[in-house]
């Protein structure tokens, strides 16, 4: 059976989670280190010092968490944390608070934001896909993508190419695992043909007509779902993040704050329960496809599917996204780059004067052809 709904928001919570803060000072000069994707090391932009990542047990697994325990607020306290966040008044993004910055633009929509000290209590990330592309490679991918867009404003292309640096953001996702067993009722259709005589253009012709013979069908299907991925952020249009897929989740590393050094991380805005509802809808689509395949035949009718879910587990993971939000002539344009693969998506900009010139050129071409044909009717006969 499906898990029970979560308790009401005002249900008593467990003891307060610890406040998580992480700094990685350079041993040479004391400045903050950052994770460098190309080198896979921590580097200091101030003095150039590099430091290796702390070695960990490579066999350490990314442990799944029990879904029902999370809904009942019974997760171990070690799985919870509190972080200080900045909340954007425009798009609602919650990004980890940097105490050294007191005002900056929101990385998701370019709205000026004054930092606050709001607290976000959440489930800790269990895994992270580290950035594989640095800012330079991400910017090159974005400018190439813009260069392939017809009728994009040239000014925006130049602004994006020479504008401020892109923001490296770790975006929150849920993954869900579940073992499912489904019983179904339906009908299997077998095609057959009848030959009829019909009138066509005053003549009698033979025509084969396809028909379906239906018979009852029932049975069971089972499937284990592994890492059904659900976006846990509402700061970007879902069409953007969906277009960044696929993600190689085989590259997931056990969560380590060193991977976030020099980057920012967004807190999840979609809670666990609605996240599972979206995952369940995706599972149901796959199960329905499995049922149709199991019924077989030439056509299928599905009347009912009853699914039992067992051993539902989840984890909170962070995936890397390079983000650019530019205000150009009073409008915000947002572009996102998959920090693992370099795949690009964004809001399609249009240049009114380029479109007008294209329309004018088309009209001039049509007018010129019309004039030539009118002046030289023989061109039509020559197959022009």
C-alpha positions in Angstrom: 0.0 0.0 0.0 1.1 3.6 -0.5 2.7 5.3 2.5 0.5 7.3 4.8 0.3 11.1 4.4 2.7 13.3 6.5 1.7 14.8 9.8 0.3 18.4 9.8 2.9 21.2 9.6 2.4 22.1 13.3 3.2 18.6 14.6 5.9 18.7 17.3 9.4 18.4 15.8 12.4 16.7 17.3 15.2 18.6 19.0 16.8 21.4 16.9 19.3 20.3 14.3 22.8 21.6 14.6 23.8 24.7 12.6 26.1 23.6 9.7 28.9 26.0 8.8 31.9 25.0 6.7 35.1 27.0 5.9 38.2 25.7 4.2 41.0 28.2 4.9 44.2 28.1 2.9 47.1 26.8 4.9 49.5 29.2 3.2 47.6 32.5 3.5 44.3 31.9 5.3 42.0 32.9 2.4 39.1 30.6 1.5 39.8 27.7 -0.8 37.4 26.6 -3.6 36.8 23.3 -5.3 38.4 23.3 -8.8 36.5 21.0 -11.1 39.3 20.4 -13.6 41.9 19.6 -11.0 39.6 17.9 -8.5 41.4 19.7 -5.8 40.9 22.7 -3.5 42.7 25.8 -4.8 43.3 29.3 -3.4 42.6 32.1 -5.8 44.6 34.5 -3.5 48.0 32.8 -3.4 47.7 29.9 -5.9 48.1 27.2 -3.3 46.5 23.9 -3.9 45.5 21.3 -1.4 44.3 17.7 -2.1 40.8 16.6 -1.1 40.7 14.7 2.1 40.8 11.0 1.3 37.8 8.9 2.1 36.9 5.3 2.0 36.1 4.7 -1.7 33.7 1.9 -0.8 31.5 4.2 1.3 28.0 3.8 0.1 25.4 6.5 -0.3 22.8 5.2 2.2 19.2 5.4 1.4 16.8 6.8 4.1 13.4 5.3 5.1 10.6 7.3 3.5 8.0 6.4 6.2 10.3 7.4 9.0 10.9 10.7 7.3 7.1 11.4 7.0 6.7 10.5 10.7 9.6 12.8 11.6 11.5 9.9 13.0 14.7 10.3 11.1 17.9 10.2 13.2 19.0 13.7 14.3 22.2 13.2 12.5 20.3 13.3 9.2 19.0 16.8 9.8 20.8 20.2 9.7 20.0 23.9 9.8 21.6 26.4 7.4 21.4 30.2 7.2 19.8 31.1 3.9 19.1 34.1 1.7 15.5 34.2 0.4 14.8 36.0 -2.9 11.6 38.2 -2.7 11.0 37.7 -6.4 11.5 34.0 -7.2 11.6 32.6 -3.6 14.9 30.8 -4.1 16.6 29.9 -0.8 20.4 29.9 -1.2 22.9 29.3 1.5 23.9 32.4 3.4 27.4 33.8 2.9 28.2 35.9 6.0 30.8 37.9 4.2 28.3 39.3 1.7 25.6 41.7 2.8 23.9 42.4 -0.6 24.0 40.8 -4.0 21.8 39.8 -6.9 19.8 36.6 -6.8 21.6 34.0 -9.0 18.3 32.7 -10.3 16.5 35.9 -11.4 19.0 38.8 -11.0 16.8 40.5 -8.5 18.8 42.6 -5.9 18.6 40.8 -2.6 19.6 42.0 0.9 20.9 38.9 2.8 19.0 37.9 5.9 19.7 35.4 8.7 16.7 33.1 8.1 17.1 29.5 9.2 16.3 26.5 7.0 15.9 23.2 8.8 16.2 20.3 6.3 17.3 16.8 5.6 21.0 16.7 4.9 22.2 15.9 1.4 23.3 12.3 1.1 25.1 12.6 -2.3 26.5 15.1 -4.6 27.6 15.1 -8.3 30.6 17.4 -8.2 31.1 20.0 -10.9 33.0 18.6 -13.9 33.0 21.9 -15.9 34.6 25.1 -14.6 33.1 28.6 -15.2 35.0 29.2 -18.4 33.9 26.0 -20.0 30.3 26.6 -19.0 30.4 30.2 -20.4 31.7 28.8 -23.7 28.9 26.3 -23.9 26.4 29.0 -23.2 27.8 31.4 -25.9 27.9 28.6 -28.5 24.2 27.9 -27.7 23.3 31.5 -28.1 25.3 31.7 -31.3 23.1 29.0 -32.8 19.9 30.9 -32.1 18.5 32.8 -35.1 17.1 36.2 -34.4 18.8 36.5 -30.9 19.8 40.0 -30.0 23.5 40.6 -30.8 23.8 42.9 -27.8 22.6 40.1 -25.5 25.2 37.7 -26.9 28.0 40.2 -26.3 26.6 41.0 -22.8 26.5 37.3 -22.0 30.0 36.8 -23.4 31.6 39.7 -21.5 29.2 40.0 -18.5 29.7 39.0 -14.9 30.8 35.5 -14.1 28.2 32.7 -14.1 27.1 31.3 -10.7 27.9 27.7 -9.8 24.8 26.4 -7.9 24.2 23.0 -6.5 20.4 22.4 -7.1 18.5 20.0 -4.8 16.8 16.9 -6.0 15.1 13.9 -4.4 15.6 10.3 -5.6 13.2 7.6 -4.7 13.5 3.8 -4.7 10.5 1.4 -4.4 9.7 -2.2 -5.0 6.3 -2.5 -6.7 3.9 -5.4 -7.4 0.8 -4.6 -9.5 -2.4 -6.5 -10.3 -4.3 -5.5 -13.3 -7.5 -6.2 -15.3 -8.0 -5.4 -18.9 -8.6 -6.7 -22.4 -6.3 -8.1 -25.1 -7.2 -7.2 -28.7 -6.4 -9.4 -31.6 -6.7 -7.9 -35.1 -8.5 -9.6 -37.9 -9.7 -8.4 -41.3 -13.0 -8.6 -43.2 -13.3 -8.0 -47.0 -16.1 -5.9 -48.2 -17.2 -4.7 -51.6 -17.6 -0.9 -51.8 -18.3 1.6 -54.6 -15.4 3.8 -55.6 -15.5 6.1 -58.6 -18.5 4.2 -59.9 -16.7 0.9 -59.7 -17.1 -2.0 -57.2 -13.8 -2.6 -55.4 -12.7 -5.0 -52.6 -11.6 -3.4 -49.4 -10.0 -5.0 -46.3 -11.3 -3.6 -43.0 -9.3 -4.0 -39.9 -11.3 -5.1 -36.8 -10.3 -6.0 -33.2 -11.6 -9.1 -31.3 -11.4 -8.5 -27.5 -11.1 -11.0 -24.7 -10.6 -10.5 -20.9 -7.0 -10.3 -19.6 -5.6 -10.1 -16.1 -2.3 -10.7 -14.4 0.5 -9.3 -12.3 3.7 -7.2 -13.1 6.5 -6.3 -10.8 9.3 -3.7 -11.0 11.9 -2.3 -8.8 12.4 1.5 -9.3 15.9 2.8 -8.6 16.7 6.5 -8.3 13.5 8.1 -9.7 14.8 11.7 -9.9 12.5 14.6 -8.9 13.5 18.3 -8.9 13.1 19.8 -5.4 13.5 23.4 -6.5 10.9 25.9 -7.8 13.4 28.7 -8.5 13.8 27.8 -12.2 11.1 26.7 -14.7 10.9 22.9 -14.6 11.3 22.8 -18.4 14.8 24.2 -18.0 16.0 21.6 -15.6 14.2 18.8 -17.4 16.0 19.8 -20.6 19.4 19.4 -18.8 18.9 15.7 -18.5 20.2 13.1 -18.6 22.3 13.1 -15.4 24.9 10.4 -14.8 24.0 9.4 -11.3 26.7 6.8 -11.3 29.0 9.8 -10.7 27.3 10.5 -7.3 29.8 10.9 -4.5 28.9 10.7 -0.8 28.1 14.2 0.3 31.2 16.2 1.4 31.2 19.9 2.1 34.5 20.3 0.3 32.7 19.8 -3.0 30.7 22.9 -2.2 33.7 25.1 -1.5 33.5 28.2 -3.7 30.0 27.3 -4.9 26.5 27.9 -3.5 23.8 25.4 -2.6 20.1 25.9 -2.9 17.8 24.6 -0.2 14.9 22.4 -1.3 11.5 24.1 -1.7 9.5 21.0 -2.6 9.1 18.9 0.5 9.5 15.2 0.6 5.8 14.2 0.4 4.9 16.2 -2.8 8.2 15.1 -4.2 7.1 11.5 -3.8 3.8 12.2 -5.4 5.6 13.3 -8.5 7.8 10.3 -8.4 4.8 8.0 -8.0 3.2 9.6 -11.1 6.3 8.7 -13.0 6.3 5.1 -11.6 2.6 4.7 -12.5 3.4 5.6 -16.2 6.1 3.0 -16.3 3.8 0.4 -14.6 1.1 1.1 -17.1 3.5 0.5 -20.0 4.6 -2.8 -18.3 0.9 -3.8 -18.1 0.3 -3.1 -21.7 3.3 -5.2 -22.7 2.1 -8.0 -20.4 -1.3 -8.0 -21.9 0.2 -8.3 -25.4 -1.8 -8.8 -28.5 -2.3 -6.1 -31.2 -4.2 -3.7 -28.9 -4.8 -3.3 -25.2 -7.4 -2.0 -22.9 -6.5 -1.4 -19.2 -9.5 -1.2 -16.8 -7.8 -1.2 -13.4 -4.3 -1.4 -11.9 -3.8 -2.0 -8.1 -0.2 -1.4 -7.0 1.5 -2.3 -3.7 4.6 -0.3 -2.8 7.2 -1.8 -0.5 10.5 -0.6 0.9 10.2 3.0 -0.2 13.5 4.8 0.4 14.8 8.2 -0.7 17.8 10.5 -0.6 18.4 14.2 -0.9 21.1 14.9 -3.5 22.7 18.0 -5.1 23.4 18.3 -8.8 25.7 20.9 -10.4 24.3 23.8 -12.5 26.0 26.9 -13.9 23.5 29.7 -13.9 23.5 33.1 -15.6 20.7 35.7 -15.1 21.1 38.9 -17.2 18.9 42.0 -17.2 18.9 43.3 -20.7 16.8 46.2 -21.8 14.5 45.8 -18.8 14.0 42.0 -19.1 15.6 39.2 -17.3 17.1 36.3 -19.4 18.1 33.1 -17.6 20.4 30.4 -18.9 21.4 27.2 -17.2 24.3 24.8 -18.0 24.5 21.2 -16.8 27.7 21.4 -14.7 28.4 17.7 -15.5 27.8 17.5 -19.3 27.6 21.1 -20.6 24.1 20.8 -21.9 22.5 24.3 -22.1 18.9 25.5 -21.8 17.5 29.0 -21.4 14.9 31.6 -22.2 14.7 32.2 -26.0 15.6 35.8 -26.7 14.3 37.5 -29.9 15.5 40.6 -31.7 12.6 42.6 -33.1 14.8 44.4 -35.7 16.4 41.1 -36.9 12.9 39.7 -37.4 11.8 42.9 -39.2 14.8 42.8 -41.5 14.2 39.1 -42.3 10.5 39.9 -43.1 11.5 42.9 -45.3 14.1 40.8 -47.1 11.5 38.1 -47.8 9.1 40.7 -49.1 11.8 42.3 -51.3 12.7 38.8 -52.7 9.0 38.0 -53.4 8.5 41.4 -55.1 11.6 41.0 -57.2 10.5 37.5 -58.4 7.0 38.8 -59.1 8.4 41.7 -61.2 10.7 39.4 -63.2 7.9 37.0 -63.9 5.5 39.8 -64.9 8.1 41.4 -67.2 9.2 38.0 -68.7 6.1 35.7 -69.0 8.3 33.2 -71.0 10.2 32.4 -67.8 7.2 30.4 -66.6 7.1 28.3 -69.8 10.9 27.7 -69.4 10.3 26.2 -66.0 11.6 29.0 -63.9 
